[in-house]
């Protein structure tokens, strides 16, 4: 039996931008070691694996190194493939059962909206070595269950950042988000995301980080809807809407290639 696999650029309207994700469509549950090996072979920040369940799909995400609890761009890519290949009708909602609970996706005209859990800030003690690892002075630091968030004083500071990745790898968290208000223009805030501890020095566009960034900036800017820019080399654009305990993430996606896995689990 053939196993279809796709590569999709997420949070972008054009190929070779945004964040690439693998999407592997399974007929049934697969061996964890095999999924990890496929993710390592794809060598993308995340590869998603789905198989059908009653009233939806089971969805899991793997980096080349580990399985993760939440991933926005690979969920967007997966929903895109389900509609593009006709596995879901255009008006059907995508429902995913995951380690982070039930996640949903809808087609909204020319983009996809993800319904994700909000991951608001918790207080954090000063982290020895974090400023040195980032190579910048820090205005404020907090955390949630996944990541640390660092606010710096300007958009230029975010864009010019050159972290020391071996030092950053010592920080005990999935990743570190660095953010600031954006300059006047289309964006409300910008960010970058570093996760060397899970095998990703810099993630191009990180949907799950915006489950943290959305509530963070809602408190500081006094509004609930944003257009955000993740300022990696590839770059990406995310619509963010905060609604209580949920964060809605909007973006586009482009299929780059499709293929068939010849090595079975």
C-alpha positions, -999 to +999 in steps of 0.1 A: +000+000+000+014+034-010+017+062+016+012+097+001+034+125+014+035+162+006+056+193+013+036+225+019+048+260+025+026+274+052+018+310+063+026+322+028+008+328-005+039+320-026+062+290-028+096+290-012+086+313+016+068+308+049+075+276+068+077+242+050+060+212+066+057+176+056+023+160+056+020+122+056-015+107+051-018+073+068-046+048+066-041+037+102-019+043+133+018+040+126+049+030+146+064+060+165+100+051+156+090+049+119+073+083+120+104+098+137+126+083+110+104+098+082+105+132+099+143+129+101+144+120+064+122+150+055+145+172+076+119+199+080+111+217+112+079+195+115+063+167+096+027+160+104+012+125+104-026+120+102-049+090+101-088+089+102-107+086+134-145+089+140-155+125+135-120+137+124-083+128+122-056+119+147-027+143+141+009+141+154+039+163+147+076+153+147+107+175+143+138+156+130+146+150+167+114+147+188+076+146+188+061+179+198+028+188+216+016+216+193+025+229+159+006+256+139+022+256+105+021+218+100-016+218+111-023+246+085-004+225+059-024+194+068-057+211+066-047+226+032-038+192+018-071+176+030-091+202+011-068+204-019-069+166-024-106+163-019-103+143+013-125+170+029-152+190+010-145+228+007-172+236+032-162+209+057-144+218+089-112+199+096-111+184+131-078+171+146-074+151+178-039+159+192-018+160+223-031+196+228-068+186+225-092+191+197-079+216+171-101+228+142-095+245+109-119+263+085-116+276+049-123+313+050-124+326+014-087+326+003-071+316+036-074+290+064-082+298+100-069+276+128-087+273+162-060+268+188-057+270+226-044+302+240-011+298+259-008+329+280+022+341+299+033+330+333+059+348+355+095+337+350+126+342+371+155+358+354+173+331+334+211+331+338+228+332+304+197+341+283+208+376+274+243+364+266+229+335+244+208+360+225+235+386+224+211+414+233+197+433+263+162+421+274+133+444+284+111+417+297+109+379+299+081+355+307+072+319+298+043+295+292+043+256+292+063+254+260+085+285+255+102+316+269+092+349+255+116+378+254+106+414+246+133+437+232+132+474+225+128+476+187+119+458+155+155+463+143+168+445+174+146+415+165+157+415+129+194+419+136+196+392+163+224+366+159+220+341+188+247+318+201+229+285+194+250+262+216+244+286+246+207+289+237+204+251+236+211+251+273+178+269+280+153+243+294+123+250+271+111+240+237+121+274+224+127+311+229+105+337+212+120+372+207+095+399+199+089+436+198+062+461+185+065+466+148+074+499+131+044+518+118+029+499+088+009+468+082+022+447+112+013+451+149+043+431+162+071+410+149+089+380+163+115+353+157+116+318+172+146+297+181+144+261+192+179+244+191+169+222+220+145+203+197+167+204+166+156+237+150+180+266+153+154+290+139+119+282+128+108+302+098+071+308+109+057+293+141+020+291+145+021+277+181+043+306+192+014+330+183-008+312+208+015+329+233+022+361+214-015+368+208-025+370+244+008+388+253+003+416+228-035+418+235-027+429+271-001+454+260-018+469+229-054+468+242-069+450+212-076+414+201-068+413+164-034+416+149-014+411+117+020+396+127+052+391+109+078+364+118+110+380+106+130+349+097+150+347+064+120+331+047+095+353+065+058+347+071+025+366+078+000+354+104-034+369+112-040+365+150-074+369+168-076+363+205-110+352+219-108+342+256-091+308+259-087+304+222-065+320+196-075+320+159-045+319+134-051+328+098-028+321+069-023+307+034-005+277+022+011+264-011+018+228-020+054+225-033+055+188-041+038+154-036+052+119-036+049+084-023+068+068+006+082+035-006+096+024+028+067+011+049+064+013+087 
